[in-house]
Amino acid sequence: MSSSKQVLVETSRSTYPIHVGRSLGGQLAETLKGLLEKGSRIAAITDSNVRAAQSAWFDELDENVAVLTVPAGETSKNLSCLGEVLDFLAANKLDRGGVVLAIGGGVVGDLAGFAAASYLRGVRFIQIPTTLLAMVDSSVGGKTGINISAGKNLVGAFHQPIAVFSDIEMLKTMPPREFASGMAEIIKHGMLQDAALFDLLEANSILGPEDSRLEEVVERNCDIKAGVVNADEKETAATGGRALLNLGHTFGHAVENVAGYGEYLHGEAIGIGLVAAAILSERLGFISVGDVERIRKVVSAHRLPTRLNEPLSVEALLKAMSLDKKVKAGVIRFVIMKRIGRAETIESADMDLIREIWRECGAS
Ligand SMILES: NC(=O)c1ccc[n+]([C@@H]2O[C@H](COP(=O)([O-])OP(=O)(O)OC[C@H]3O[C@@H](n4cnc5c(N)ncnc54)[C@H](O)[C@@H]3O)[C@@H](O)[C@H]2O)c1
C-alpha cells in the first residue's frame, strides 16, 4: 500500500508538490495518465545502475513513456551526453506540452533537468530522485546543469520541476557508501537550521533505508531546503539566504578538488567540511568545544570521515578554497554556526586560523 506526505514548494512562478512516501509508483502512474490523456509525450531519462537496480519499477511505467539510459556516474553530466538527451527528446517528438522524467540521483536530475530547461526553450519535468542526496538536496531548488572541462556545474539553468516523487523504497538498493554520503546533507540541515533534527540524529541509532523514521526525515529536509530556496530562489541575497546551504562546503569542495574527484564521495568530503566549519564556529566564539564534539560524533556515527584519510597540503587546500566558484571578488564566504540549528554567512576569516583548522583535520 502506498501513502505519501507532501511538501509544497513555492517559487516566484509556480507552486509544486514534493511527494514523499513508499511505493509511489501507482501515484506517479495516475499523474502520468492524466498527462498522457492530454496528448503529452513523456520521455524518461535514467542511468544504467538505476535501470538495473529498479527494473520492476521501470516495468510499471506506461509503455508510451520512452526511456533513455545514460551511463551511471558523474561523467555523464557532460556536453556530449546532454546532446544525446536532447536528440532523444527530438527523436521522440516531444513538443512544448511534453514532459521529461528524471529518474535517478543528482547526476540524472541535473542532466535531464538541464535538457528540459533548454529543449524548445523549456519543457516541463518531473524529478524522481533515487538517492538520498537527490531526495533531500538536488531535487529541491530548481538548479540544473552539467560540467565542462573548466569546472563542475559551470553550465546550467534554474528550472523548477512540476512535481517531485521521492519514493523511499527506492533507497533500499543504494550502495551503503552512497547512502552514507547523502546523510551528510541531512546532518548539515540539522546544523544550520533544525536543532531538533540534529538531536534526533544524535539520540538515535544510525538511519538506514529500512528505517521507518526515514520518510519523516526526508520530508523535513525537503521542507528545510525548500524554505531556504523559496526565500532566495536565485541566490541573490547579500547575506545568508541560499548561501547558508554551503555550510561545510567551502572546506569540503577543497578536499574533493585537492584529493582528486572520486577519491572522496561528495558527502564524505562534506563530513570533513562540517567538522571544519564547526571548529571555525568554535574558534570565533560562537559554539562550545562540546558542540564541536557532538558534531564530530554525529558525522562519524553516520559512517562519514571527520578528518582526512591521508594528509593533503594545507597550501593546496587554501588555494582550492580561493578558486571556489562561490568566491566573489577574492572574498571567501564561510558559513558558520551561531549555535547548532542557526547558521550565518561571514565574509573571509583569518587565513592563519583556517590553516590551523586544516591541520586539525589532518592536512600537513
Ligand atoms: N542541483 C542541485 O541543487 C544539486 C545539489 C547537490 C548535488 N548536485 C549534483 O548531484 C550529483 C550527485 O548526486 P548523487 O550523489 O545522487 O550521485 P549519482 O546520481 O551519481 O548517484 C550515485 C550512484 O548511485 C547510483 N544509484 C542511484 N540511485 C540508485 C538506487 N536507487 N539503487 C542503486 N543505485 C543507485 C547511481 O547510478 C550512481 O552510481 C553531483 O553531480 C552534484 O553536482 C546537484
The ligand as an SDF file (V2000), in Angstrom:
LIG
                    3D

 44 48  0  0  0  0  0  0  0  0999 V2000
   21.0690   20.6220   -8.4670 N   0  0  0  0  0  0  0  0  0  0  0  0
   21.4350   20.7380   -7.2230 C   0  0  0  0  0  0  0  0  0  0  0  0
   20.9500   21.5930   -6.4740 O   0  0  0  0  0  0  0  0  0  0  0  0
   22.4680   19.7890   -6.6700 C   0  0  0  0  0  0  0  0  0  0  0  0
   22.7180   19.7380   -5.2890 C   0  0  0  0  0  0  0  0  0  0  0  0
   23.6450   18.8080   -4.8280 C   0  0  0  0  0  0  0  0  0  0  0  0
   24.2950   17.9520   -5.7090 C   0  0  0  0  0  0  0  0  0  0  0  0
   24.0350   18.0490   -7.0360 N   0  0  0  0  0  0  0  0  0  0  0  0
   24.7020   17.1520   -8.0010 C   0  0  0  0  0  0  0  0  0  0  0  0
   24.2750   15.8280   -7.7070 O   0  0  0  0  0  0  0  0  0  0  0  0
   25.2640   14.9070   -8.1770 C   0  0  0  0  0  0  0  0  0  0  0  0
   25.4770   13.8480   -7.1250 C   0  0  0  0  0  0  0  0  0  0  0  0
   24.2600   13.1670   -6.9220 O   0  0  0  0  0  0  0  0  0  0  0  0
   24.2130   11.6980   -6.2910 P   0  0  0  0  0  0  0  0  0  0  0  0
   25.0270   11.6690   -5.0710 O   0  0  0  0  0  0  0  0  0  0  0  0
   22.7870   11.3200   -6.2330 O   0  0  0  0  0  0  0  0  0  0  0  0
   25.0460   10.8490   -7.3600 O   0  0  0  0  0  0  0  0  0  0  0  0
   24.6350    9.9000   -8.5960 P   0  0  0  0  0  0  0  0  0  0  0  0
   23.4840   10.4390   -9.3140 O   0  0  0  0  0  0  0  0  0  0  0  0
   25.8830    9.6800   -9.3570 O   0  0  0  0  0  0  0  0  0  0  0  0
   24.2150    8.5570   -7.8470 O   0  0  0  0  0  0  0  0  0  0  0  0
   25.1780    7.8690   -7.0900 C   0  0  0  0  0  0  0  0  0  0  0  0
   25.3300    6.4170   -7.5670 C   0  0  0  0  0  0  0  0  0  0  0  0
   24.2130    5.6630   -7.1140 O   0  0  0  0  0  0  0  0  0  0  0  0
   23.5790    5.0030   -8.2270 C   0  0  0  0  0  0  0  0  0  0  0  0
   22.1600    4.9360   -7.8630 N   0  0  0  0  0  0  0  0  0  0  0  0
   21.2840    5.9430   -7.8320 C   0  0  0  0  0  0  0  0  0  0  0  0
   20.1220    5.5470   -7.3160 N   0  0  0  0  0  0  0  0  0  0  0  0
   20.2590    4.2330   -7.0490 C   0  0  0  0  0  0  0  0  0  0  0  0
   19.3880    3.2550   -6.5000 C   0  0  0  0  0  0  0  0  0  0  0  0
   18.1580    3.5620   -6.0540 N   0  0  0  0  0  0  0  0  0  0  0  0
   19.8500    1.9880   -6.3900 N   0  0  0  0  0  0  0  0  0  0  0  0
   21.1200    1.6700   -6.7920 C   0  0  0  0  0  0  0  0  0  0  0  0
   21.9940    2.5600   -7.2810 N   0  0  0  0  0  0  0  0  0  0  0  0
   21.5580    3.8200   -7.4090 C   0  0  0  0  0  0  0  0  0  0  0  0
   23.9290    5.8340   -9.4150 C   0  0  0  0  0  0  0  0  0  0  0  0
   23.8610    5.1020  -10.6090 O   0  0  0  0  0  0  0  0  0  0  0  0
   25.3570    6.2620   -9.0740 C   0  0  0  0  0  0  0  0  0  0  0  0
   26.2510    5.2220   -9.3950 O   0  0  0  0  0  0  0  0  0  0  0  0
   26.5010   15.7350   -8.4910 C   0  0  0  0  0  0  0  0  0  0  0  0
   26.6450   15.8330   -9.8730 O   0  0  0  0  0  0  0  0  0  0  0  0
   26.2010   17.1050   -7.8870 C   0  0  0  0  0  0  0  0  0  0  0  0
   26.8120   18.1500   -8.5950 O   0  0  0  0  0  0  0  0  0  0  0  0
   23.1410   18.9380   -7.5380 C   0  0  0  0  0  0  0  0  0  0  0  0
  1  2  1  0
  2  3  2  0
  2  4  1  0
  4  5  1  0
  4 44  2  0
  5  6  2  0
  6  7  1  0
  7  8  2  0
  8  9  1  0
  8 44  1  0
  9 10  1  0
  9 42  1  0
 10 11  1  0
 11 12  1  0
 11 40  1  0
 12 13  1  0
 13 14  1  0
 14 15  2  0
 14 16  1  0
 14 17  1  0
 17 18  1  0
 18 19  2  0
 18 20  1  0
 18 21  1  0
 21 22  1  0
 22 23  1  0
 23 24  1  0
 23 38  1  0
 24 25  1  0
 25 26  1  0
 25 36  1  0
 26 27  1  0
 26 35  1  0
 27 28  2  0
 28 29  1  0
 29 30  1  0
 29 35  2  0
 30 31  1  0
 30 32  2  0
 32 33  1  0
 33 34  2  0
 34 35  1  0
 36 37  1  0
 36 38  1  0
 38 39  1  0
 40 41  1  0
 40 42  1  0
 42 43  1  0
M  CHG  2   8   1  16  -1
M  END
$$$$
